Amino acid sequence: MKKLVLIIAIFLIGFSASAQDAAVCERIVLETYNAINQKNADLVMPYLADDFSIAGHSGEIARMILPQLFMQLNIKVTNIKKVSELKTDVLTLTYEAAFEEKGVKASTFIFNSQNQLQSLELLPMQVMTKEAEAEVEKDDQAYFTLPFKRIGNLIAIEVQLNGVSRTFLLDNGAPVLVLNSAHIASDTVGRKLVVSGPKGAGGAVADVGMDEIESFTMGGISMGPQKVVTVDLGHLEEQTEMAFHGLLGYELYKDYDLLFDYKKNTITFIKPEATAAYVQKNYKSKKPFEADITMESHLAVVKGVIYGKTYAFGIDCGAETNLFDIGLQEAFKPHMTQLSTDTMLGADKNAVEIMQGKLKEMVIGGVRFKKTETAFSDISHLNEGYQVKLDGLIGYGVLSDQPTLLSYQNKKIIFLR
């Protein structure tokens, strides 16, 4: 089971992004209308600016809205024509088009100097807005440790949501705190525009919206009243045979070092300045093996070596197995044992057939990880959606082999062996 990752397609390769080019921008406009007709936002995802905005949202949240918005329009667009062009420090293009059953509508496309779509005003719409950054508060304690239960190979933690103890899954592959809308009353969700959020292994996630919480507490981390993303994760509850109320994403703990200890079934959240002292006190018998990480959006990325070749892997504690790109499947076959085919169910509710088995050996930070569970699937949507270049994701098989420290601030992953 792999959750909450994003999607792709490629068009218009080879145009220079070094200077603003109206012709390039006009082609992207036409491709946007084409994407609406095909109900496929993947066609325009590669051309969105980092600060892309739509309907009051910007950045990652705006990227989450766009795919399902195109799906929900469910209309054909014809008679497309440009009506105005204004060039300042940005390029503003206004087009008119006939939207089936809605009539002729004007839309505004704003491009930055790199020919990237910075803002899209497609149709009059009302969407609950969410700030790009959640308002997360941290108390004064240098660290706190939380016990966790295992759901398969996933980490389940008890937190306080609106004053009630609830089970959430820890998933640093998710960018934000996510509520499971299967546990939200229908009269609450029904008034909100449903939009698409992060992508699952099979494509777009459906039934994603927003709701407002009153309070959230997880050890020394808390949130007050604010809007958060909701996703229907009921099907994943059926697969795991356990109820949970949401996902604990990167925005909550990005300022902490995370120490995973699967033998003790604990995770410790440590303020970076206190990490060295904590490890020395509690793991002084262990030898540290370090590897550098880079941050790609909210994903920590580490280099791994497999039989002499180096690959880039996202670190995702929500991955029950290694998940490698399907393009590597043939090359890796000689290095796999116990090969079989299976289906993987993602947050999008789609089942995808995958090849899986055990990878004989992988080296990260000088540590050899042997016989880790590995599956292959198309992750191109992840790379284009987050504008990264990954060869796969690593999760439980690596993190659980020893106490593992993941430091976002110091950009290290440290294996304590």
C-alpha positions in Angstrom: 0.0 0.0 0.0 1.5 3.3 -1.1 -0.2 6.6 -0.5 -0.1 10.2 -1.4 2.3 10.7 -4.2 1.7 12.9 -7.4 1.4 12.5 -11.4 2.7 13.5 -15.0 2.8 13.8 -18.8 5.2 15.7 -21.1 4.5 18.2 -23.9 6.5 21.0 -25.5 10.0 19.9 -24.8 12.9 22.0 -26.0 11.6 25.5 -25.6 14.1 27.9 -23.9 13.0 28.9 -20.4 15.7 31.6 -20.2 13.4 34.5 -21.5 9.8 35.2 -21.7 8.3 34.0 -25.0 4.7 34.8 -25.8 4.5 32.0 -28.4 5.6 29.4 -25.8 3.0 30.8 -23.3 0.2 30.7 -25.9 0.9 27.1 -26.6 0.7 26.3 -22.9 -2.7 28.1 -22.8 -3.9 25.9 -25.7 -2.6 22.8 -23.9 -4.5 23.9 -20.8 -7.7 23.9 -22.7 -6.8 20.6 -24.3 -6.2 19.2 -20.8 -9.7 20.3 -19.7 -11.2 18.6 -22.7 -9.2 15.4 -21.9 -9.9 15.8 -18.1 -6.2 15.4 -17.7 -4.2 18.0 -15.8 -1.0 16.0 -16.2 -0.6 17.8 -19.6 0.0 21.1 -17.9 1.7 20.1 -14.6 5.3 20.4 -16.0 4.6 24.1 -16.8 3.4 25.3 -13.4 5.6 27.8 -11.5 6.6 26.9 -7.9 4.2 29.6 -6.7 1.4 28.6 -9.1 -2.0 29.8 -7.8 -5.6 29.1 -8.6 -8.9 29.8 -6.7 -7.1 31.4 -3.7 -4.6 28.6 -3.3 -0.9 28.6 -4.2 2.0 26.3 -4.2 1.4 22.6 -3.4 -2.2 23.2 -2.5 -2.9 24.7 -5.9 -1.3 21.7 -7.5 -3.5 19.5 -5.5 -6.6 21.3 -6.7 -6.0 21.4 -10.5 -6.3 17.7 -11.5 -9.7 17.2 -9.9 -11.0 20.6 -11.0 -10.4 19.5 -14.6 -12.1 16.2 -13.8 -15.1 17.9 -12.2 -15.6 20.4 -15.0 -16.5 17.5 -17.2 -17.2 19.8 -20.2 -15.9 20.5 -23.6 -14.2 23.8 -24.5 -14.5 25.1 -28.1 -14.0 28.4 -30.0 -10.9 29.4 -28.2 -9.5 32.8 -29.0 -7.1 35.3 -27.5 -8.6 38.6 -26.6 -5.7 40.5 -24.9 -2.0 40.4 -24.1 -0.3 42.6 -21.4 3.4 42.4 -20.8 4.9 43.9 -17.7 7.2 42.0 -15.4 4.8 39.1 -16.1 2.9 38.1 -19.2 -0.9 38.3 -18.9 -2.9 36.5 -21.5 -6.7 36.7 -21.6 -8.7 34.2 -23.6 -12.3 33.5 -24.3 -13.8 30.1 -25.0 -17.1 28.4 -25.1 -17.6 26.1 -22.1 -20.2 23.5 -22.8 -23.5 24.4 -21.0 -21.8 27.4 -19.3 -21.4 29.7 -22.3 -18.5 31.9 -23.3 -16.2 32.5 -20.5 -13.0 34.6 -20.2 -10.0 33.1 -18.5 -6.7 34.8 -17.5 -3.3 33.1 -17.7 -0.3 34.8 -16.0 3.2 33.7 -16.9 6.5 34.5 -15.2 9.7 35.4 -16.9 10.6 31.7 -17.3 7.4 30.9 -19.3 5.9 29.1 -16.3 2.2 29.4 -15.6 2.1 31.5 -12.4 -1.7 32.1 -12.0 -4.8 30.7 -13.6 -8.2 32.3 -13.4 -10.3 29.8 -15.2 -13.9 30.2 -14.1 -15.6 32.0 -11.3 -15.3 29.6 -8.4 -15.4 29.5 -4.6 -13.0 27.3 -2.8 -12.1 27.2 0.8 -8.6 28.6 1.1 -5.7 27.2 3.1 -2.5 29.0 3.8 0.6 27.4 2.1 2.1 26.9 5.6 0.2 25.3 8.5 0.3 27.2 11.8 2.2 24.7 13.8 3.3 25.4 17.4 6.2 23.7 19.2 6.6 23.6 23.0 9.9 24.2 24.9 10.9 20.5 25.5 14.1 19.5 23.6 12.5 16.2 22.6 9.5 13.9 23.1 9.0 10.2 22.5 5.8 8.7 21.3 5.0 5.0 21.2 3.5 3.6 18.0 1.6 0.6 16.9 2.3 -1.2 13.7 -0.4 -1.5 11.0 1.4 -3.9 8.7 4.7 -2.0 8.4 3.1 1.4 8.9 3.4 3.6 12.0 0.2 4.4 13.8 0.3 7.1 16.5 -2.3 8.3 19.0 -2.8 12.1 18.8 -5.5 14.5 20.2 -7.8 15.8 17.5 -10.4 18.3 18.8 -9.7 17.0 22.3 -10.4 13.4 21.4 -7.7 10.7 21.1 -7.5 9.5 17.5 -5.2 7.2 15.5 -3.2 8.7 12.7 -0.6 7.2 10.4 2.9 8.8 10.2 3.7 9.4 6.6 6.5 11.8 5.7 5.7 11.1 2.1 2.6 13.3 2.7 3.3 17.0 2.5 0.6 18.1 5.0 -1.6 17.0 7.8 -4.5 15.0 6.2 -7.8 14.1 7.7 -9.6 11.0 6.7 -12.9 12.3 5.4 -14.5 8.9 6.0 -14.8 10.0 9.6 -16.2 13.5 8.9 -20.0 14.0 8.9 -21.3 14.3 5.3 -23.1 17.5 6.1 -19.7 19.0 6.9 -17.9 17.8 3.8 -20.8 18.3 1.4 -20.6 22.1 1.5 -17.0 22.1 0.3 -15.7 21.9 -3.2 -14.1 18.5 -3.6 -10.7 18.8 -5.2 -7.9 16.3 -6.0 -5.0 16.1 -3.6 -1.8 14.1 -3.8 -1.5 11.2 -6.1 -1.6 7.5 -5.3 0.2 4.7 -7.1 -2.6 4.4 -9.6 -3.1 8.1 -10.4 -5.3 10.9 -9.1 -6.7 10.8 -5.6 -10.5 11.4 -5.6 -12.7 12.9 -2.9 -10.3 15.4 -1.5 -11.4 18.6 0.1 -10.9 20.8 3.2 -12.3 21.0 6.7 -11.5 23.0 9.7 -10.1 21.6 13.0 -10.4 23.2 16.4 -7.2 21.7 17.9 -4.5 19.1 17.2 -1.8 17.9 19.6 0.9 15.3 19.1 3.4 15.4 21.9 5.1 18.8 21.9 3.5 19.7 18.5 0.1 21.5 18.4 -2.2 23.3 16.0 -5.1 25.7 16.7 -8.2 26.3 14.6 -7.3 26.2 10.9 -8.2 24.5 7.6 -6.6 21.2 6.7 -6.8 18.9 3.7 -9.2 15.9 3.8 -9.0 12.7 1.8 -11.3 9.7 1.8 -9.1 6.9 3.1 -11.8 4.5 3.9 -10.6 2.0 1.4 -7.2 1.9 3.1 -8.9 1.2 6.4 -10.5 -1.8 4.8 -7.2 -3.0 3.6 -5.4 -2.6 6.9 -8.5 -3.7 8.9 -8.0 -0.8 11.3 -9.6 2.6 11.6 -7.5 5.7 11.5 -8.4 9.4 11.2 -5.7 10.7 8.9 -2.0 11.1 8.0 0.7 12.9 9.8 2.6 14.8 7.1 5.9 16.6 6.8 4.6 20.1 7.7 4.0 19.0 11.3 7.6 17.9 12.2 9.9 19.5 9.5 11.7 21.4 12.3 12.6 18.2 14.2 15.0 15.3 13.8 13.0 12.1 13.7 14.5 9.0 15.4 12.7 5.7 14.3 13.2 2.7 16.6 11.1 -0.1 15.4 12.4 -2.6 18.0 11.1 -0.3 20.8 8.1 0.7 18.7 8.9 4.4 19.4 9.6 7.5 17.4 11.4 10.5 19.0 11.0 14.0 17.8 14.2 16.0 18.7 15.1 19.6 18.2 18.2 19.6 16.1 20.4 21.4 18.7 19.6 18.6 21.2 20.2 15.6 18.9 23.9 14.9 19.5 23.4 14.8 23.3 20.3 12.7 23.0 22.0 10.1 20.8 25.1 10.0 23.0 23.0 9.4 26.0 20.6 6.8 24.6 22.5 5.1 21.9 26.1 5.4 23.0 26.8 1.7 22.2 25.8 2.2 18.6 28.1 3.3 15.7 26.6 6.0 13.4 26.7 5.6 9.7 25.8 8.9 7.9 24.5 9.7 4.4 23.7 13.2 3.1 20.1 14.0 2.1 18.7 16.7 -0.1 15.2 18.1 0.1 13.1 18.0 -2.9 9.8 19.7 -2.0 8.9 17.9 1.2 10.7 14.7 0.3 14.1 13.8 1.8 16.3 12.2 -0.9 19.3 10.0 -0.4 21.7 8.3 -2.8 21.9 4.5 -2.7 24.2 2.2 -4.6 22.9 -1.0 -6.1 25.5 -3.3 -7.8 27.8 -0.4 -8.7 25.2 2.1 -9.9 24.0 5.1 -7.9 20.3 5.9 -7.6 18.3 8.7 -5.9 15.6 7.5 -3.4 12.9 9.4 -1.6 12.7 8.5 2.1 9.1 7.6 3.0 8.1 6.0 6.2 4.7 5.5 4.6 6.2 3.0 2.2 5.8 -0.6 3.4 8.3 -1.8 0.8 10.9 -0.2 -1.4 9.0 1.2 -4.4 11.2 1.6 -7.5 10.4 3.0 -10.9 9.1 0.4 -13.4 11.9 1.4 -15.8 14.4 -0.3 -13.5 12.5 -3.6 -13.4 14.4 -5.4 -16.1 17.8 -4.2 -15.0 17.1 -5.2 -11.4 15.7 -8.7 -12.1 19.1 -10.4 -11.8 19.5 -8.8 -8.3 16.1 -10.0 -7.1 14.8 -13.2 -5.5 11.3 -14.5 -4.8 9.8 -12.6 -7.7 6.1 -12.5 -8.1 3.3 -10.2 -9.2 0.8 -8.5 -6.9 -1.6 -5.6 -6.8 -0.9 -2.3 -4.9 -3.8 -0.2 -3.7 -3.1 3.5 -3.4 -5.0 6.5 -1.9 -6.6 6.9 -5.4 -8.5 3.6 -4.8 -7.0 2.1 -7.9 -5.3 -1.3 -7.9 -2.1 -1.4 -9.9 -0.4 -4.7 -10.9 3.3 -4.7 -9.8 6.3 -6.9 -9.8 7.7 -7.5 -6.4 10.4 -9.6 -4.6 13.5 -9.2 -2.4 16.4 -7.0 -3.5 19.6 -8.9 -2.7 21.6 -5.9 -1.6 21.6 -2.1 -1.5 24.2 0.2 0.1 23.3 3.6 1.7 25.8 5.5 3.8 28.2 2.5 4.0 25.5 0.2 5.3 24.5 -2.9 3.4 20.8 -3.6 3.4 20.1 -7.1 2.3 16.9 -8.9 1.1 14.6 -5.8 1.4 11.1 -6.1 0.1 10.9 -4.3 -3.2 8.2 -3.5 -5.7 8.2 -1.8 -9.1 5.6 0.7 -10.3 5.4 3.8 -12.6 6.5 6.7 -10.4 6.7 9.3 -13.2 3.7 11.1 -11.7 5.7 11.6 -8.5 8.6 13.1 -10.4 6.6 15.5 -12.5 4.1 16.4 -9.8 6.8 17.4 -7.3 9.3 18.3 -10.1 11.9 15.9 -8.7 13.9 13.1 -10.3 13.7 10.0 -8.2 14.5 6.4 -9.0 12.2 5.2 -6.2 11.2 5.3 -2.6 12.6 3.5 0.4 10.8 3.0 3.6 10.2 0.3 6.2 12.9 -2.1 5.0 15.7 0.5 5.5 14.3 2.5 8.4 13.5 -0.6 10.6 16.8 -2.4 10.2 18.3 -0.3 13.0 17.5 2.8 15.0 17.5 5.5 12.2 17.7 9.3 12.6 16.3 11.5 9.9 17.4 15.1 10.2 15.7 17.6 7.9 17.6 20.5 9.3 21.1 19.0 9.2 20.3 17.1 5.9 21.5 13.8 7.2 20.1 10.3 7.6 22.1 8.4 10.3 21.9 4.6 10.9 22.8 3.6 14.4 24.2 0.1 14.3 
